[in-house]
Amino acid sequence: FFDPTLVNNFSPTAYQSFQITKKMLSDEVIAWIKSLPKVKIFRSCRFVHGMPPDSVDIYLSYQSKYELLNRMLEMEEKIAFIGHTHIQKVVKFNKKDMNISLTGFHNHKFKLDDKHKYIINAGSIGQPRSSNKKAKYVIYDLEEQIITTRYLDYDVDAAVKKIKDAGYPDRNARILKS
């Protein structure tokens, strides 16, 4: 998050947004953020911002099937939860036939099976990148092996006003209204 190599590779909008946000954070909060691991393993699930195994800045949407296959083979866990692209997606890998498939969440529940590995992009609470501008997240039921998607209405106009009032780039507000 505060790695100069990563920050210098941000788009102009992301860079400007980062600088504004950084000024709003206390030294204690910045220290806490810096102390966080790039990867969290919890109950046999991998959590990483970008792509497994540990990338914070690689986009799922830019990966070829060959690259996805390699990431799945590297990944020890059955499931990885990611973000970064802000678009809900499921990557499903069948090790038996070495097949990779990508899909969206076509309904609100997605049943996992033991024959596959998965990369789940949970979506975005704040800056959605799809035509559905609701806040998005997922719930994972470990026992039932079901991913449930949730979509929440929120006051987009109020969010746009706060973005503009804080001095963030106009693009951050336009994304919510487009």
N, C-alpha and C positions, 0 to 999 in steps of 0.2 A: 504493500500500500504506500509506503513512504520510500521505496527503493527508487533512487533517481533514474536508474536505467528504465524502469517501467514508466515512471511519470513522464519522462522525456519522449516516450513513444505514444503518449495519449494524443487523441485528436485535439484540435484547438478548443472545441467545446468542453471536452472532458478535462483538459488541462486547466482551463479557466474555472470550471466548476470545482475541481480539486483545490485550487488555490483559495477560492472563496470559503469552501467548507473547512479547510485547514485553519483558517483564521478564526473560525467560530469555536474551535475545539480547545479545551484547556490542555496544559502540559500533561496533566495526569491522564486524560483521555487518550492523548497521542501516545504516551508511554504504554498504556494498556493495549491500544491497537497494535503497536509495534511488537508487543509480547505474544500476540496471538499466533498460533501455528498456521502455515499455509494449508495444511490438511488436517482434518479431524476424522478419526475412525471411531465410530460409536455403534455398538451392537451389530458388528459386521457390515456396516454401511460406511462408505467413504463420502466425505463432504469436502468439496474443493470449489473455489470460485470459478475457475476456467475449465480446464479439462484434466481428467485423471492422467497420470497419477497425482501431479502436484502443481499444475500450471494455474497461475492467477490471471493470465492474460491471453490465453489461446481460446478462440471462438469455436464452439461446436459447429456452427454453420459454415465454417471454412474448411472443415475436415473432409478429405476424400474417404470413400469406403475403406480403402487400404489403410489410411491413417487411423480410422476408427477401429479397424480390426486389430492393429498393433496395440492400441491403447487398451482394448478389451483383453488382449492376451497378457499385457503387463499387469492388469488390475487383478488383485487377489480376491477382492470382495465381490459379492454377487451384484451389488448395486452401488452406484455413485450418484450423488445429488450434486448438481452444478447450477450455476446461474450465468452471469456475464452477458449472454446475448439477450436476456430478458424475454425470450420466446419459449413457451412451453413446448417441449419435444421429448420423445422417448426414442432412445437408441436401444435396439434389442439385438443381442448376439447369441447365436446358437453355435456352441463349440463343436458339436457333432458334425455339422456340415459347413462350419466356418462361414455362416451367413450373417450379414449385418443388414438390419432394416431400420429405417427412420420413419417415425409417424408422429402425429400430434395426438392430443388427447381428444378423441372424437366423442366421448361422453364423460361423465363426471367420475367414473370408476374404471380403473385399469387393473386387471388381475395379473400378477406376476406368476411365473412358474419356475420350478426348480431346474429346468433344462436350459435356462437362459441366464445371461448376465444383462444388466441394464445400466444405461446412463440416463438419468432423469433430469431435465432442465425444468425447474419448478416454476419458472415464470418470474414476474416482477410485481412487487407490491407498489412500487413508485413510478417507474418509467417504462410502461408497457410498450412493446414494439410490434403490436398486432392491432388489427382493427377493433378488437374488443379492449376498450380502455379501462375496464374494471381492474381493481387490484387482484392479483392472482397469486395463489400459493397451493401447495399440496400437503396432504396428510398421508403418512405411511403407516398402515396397520401391519405391524410385524407378524402377528399371529395369523391373520387372514391372508397376508401377502397381497394387499390391495392398496393402490394409490388412489386417493380421492382428490379431485381438483376442487378448488373453491374460488369463486369469483365474487368480489364485494364491490358494491356501489360506494362511491365516496364523492364528496363535493369537489369536482374537477375545477370549477371556476375558482373556488377558494384556494386550491393548490396552485393554480396558475398565478393567482395574485401573490401568494407567498413567494413563489419562485421569482417573479418579477421584482417584488419589493426587496428581496435579498440581494438583487443584483446579478443573479445567475444569467447565463446566456439565454437569449430569446428561444433558441432551439429547444431548450429543456421544457419550456412552456408550450411551444407549438406541438411537440410530440403528444402531449396530452389532449390536444384539441383536434388533431388530424385524424 
